[in-house]
Amino acid sequence: MDAQKSRTGLYIRLVISLLLLVFVFSFADITQIGDVITRIDYWFFALVAAITLVDSMMMAYKWQRLVLIKNIGLSFNLALVTYLVSGFVGLVLPTGIGADIYRIHYTSKLLGGLKHIASSVVIERLLGMLASTIFAVIGVLVMSIAAPESKIDENILLQIFIVLAVVNVLFFMSMTEKFFTLVKRLLDKLGNKIIGDKILSFHQAYMEYGNHKQALSVFFALSFIEQVFFVAITYFAALAIEVKIEWYYFIGIVPVCQILKKIPISVNSIGVQEGLFAFFFSQIGMTVTEALSLSILIRIAQWIMFFAGGVLYVLGSKESINVEAVQSKRQ
């Protein structure tokens, strides 16, 4: 039954991705997209790919530090390969969520500590969202000061930030003992002891991160720096297709797109990212064709990384990872 629901959900997301792509591409000249992609500046594209790789390495490092807090021997190499492989798996699953589920399942299978691995991924996502939100606010302020003539609807951005601010407040509340007590009372009323014990066990592991404020501060700082990578990737990708737009527009637009494209309604944000790029960048001088070409080029760089993870998995890195995992357990 669960497998059938999963397949149904996947089909629905595939249909949504397809419909979004059809809608967005109806505003572009498809033949011109091919022309734009084929005449890319390969030096800039190589720079985009290099920054994408560095970003993947930073994400793996950040996650490794969170897991090490729980005394689980996750090495950087294992964290990086798992990130790449989960990204490869996530190509056909909901944005972020599918890759995270695989990462939790695979890592806990090798190293144990399911609740701790799961809590590390939740903390990673929530702190990453907080960093993205703050960076986005700063970016929009910079853009509005540098380009007051921008046609981007600031009311839409304000509404987005209000919603995200509420989410961030709830995150900090969830780290408190009072929230844990409230969850326990609600589960006691439900009367399902097995599920309740599992949820409480996870929440306790999650809440324990509140005792490591310095580590979380470092993680947040790295997540904030990572937003610069996203901006740089998009900016240099634009230069690769010979689209020259002032840098401050990217600081204002990219973080907002990064946040919104994580809404898990499509497969790997296909259709969502394209729609966001077309909507925002077309308001600052890009054509829809150029915005879609920009999105495609960024996807190519990302998919190169993800397929590298797939190749590592297929060609036997699984065995080497298993050996490494056993060694980590013995330490």
Order of alpha helices (4+ residues) and beta strands (2+ residues): alpha-alpha-alpha-alpha-alpha-alpha-alpha-alpha-alpha-alpha-alpha-alpha-alpha-alpha
